[in-house]
Amino acid sequence: MIDPMTFLAILAMAGVTYLTRIGGYVMLKNRALSRRATAVMEAAPGCVLISVIAPDFVSRNPADLAALAITLLAATRLSMLPTVVIGVASAGLSRWLIG
C-alpha cells in the first residue's frame, strides 16, 4: 500500500502540473500572439527536452551515453514526440542492458 503522504504529494504535483499547463490557455484565450511569441512557445518543448538530457553529456555511464546518442540521432530525423519516446525507451533499455 502506498503511504498517504506520498499519495498526497503525487496528487499535489499532478495538480500543479495541470494548472501550469492550462494556465497559459486560460490567460491567452482571447489574445492573438505575435510571430515572435508564437516562435517562443513552439521552441519551449525543445528547451525542456535539452534540459532533461543535458546532464548525460557529461556522464561517464556507457548506458547514458548510448541513450544520448540514440536520442540525438532521433532528434535529427523525427519530430518532438517520437524523439521523446525513443529517448525514454532507449535510456530504459540501455540502462537495463548495460547497467
N, C-alpha and C positions, 0 to 999 in steps of 0.2 A: 504494500500500500504506500502511496505517495504521502510524504509529510505535508500537512495542511499549509504550513508557511511556504513551502516550496511551490505548492499548487497556487497559492495566492500570488506569489512573486511572478509565476509564469502568466497568470491571468492579467496582472498589472502590466507586465511587459507587452503582452498582446494588445491590451487596451491602448497603451501609449503609442505603439506602432501603428495601430489602426487610426488613431487620432492624427498622427503626423501625416499619414497617407491621405486621409480625406480632408485634412485642413487646407491644403492647397486648392483643392477643388471648391471648397466652400468659400474661401476668401476671394478666389479669382473667377467665380462662376459668371459674373456679369461684366467682365472686363476682357478686352482684346489685348493680347500680348504683342509686343513689338517683335520684329525679327530677331533682335539680339536676345531678348528674354526667352523666346522660343528656342533659340540655339543653346542657351544655358540650360534650360530644362531638359533638352534632349541629350546633352552631354553629361548630365548628373549621374545616370546609371553607370556609365563607363568609369567615372571618377570613383564611385563606390567600389566597383569591381577591382580597380587598381589598388585601392587602399586595403582591400582584403588580401590580394595576392602579393603585394609588395614585400612583406616580410620574408617570403620564400626566396626572393632574390639574394638574400644574404644567408640563406640556410646552408648548412653543410650536410643535411639529411638527404641521401640519394632519392628517397621516395618523394620528398617535397620538390626537389629539382626536376624529377621526371614529370610530376604533375604540372609543374610550372611550364615546362617545355611543351607539353601536350596542350595546355590551355592557351599558350601564346600562338601555337600553330592553329588551333581552332579559331582564335580571335582574328587571324588574318584571312580566314576563309568564310566564316559564318557570322550570323547576326548575334545580338547580345544573348538572347535566351538559350539557344543551343550551346553557345560558348560557356555560359554559366553551368549548364547541366553537364557538359563534358568536363569542365574543370572540377566540379564537385565529385563526379564519378571517378575521374582519373586520380584525384587525391585519395579518395577512399580505397580504390583498388590498389594503387601503388603502395599505400601505407600497409595494406593487408598483405600484399605480396612481398614487398621489400622490407618493411618494418620501420 
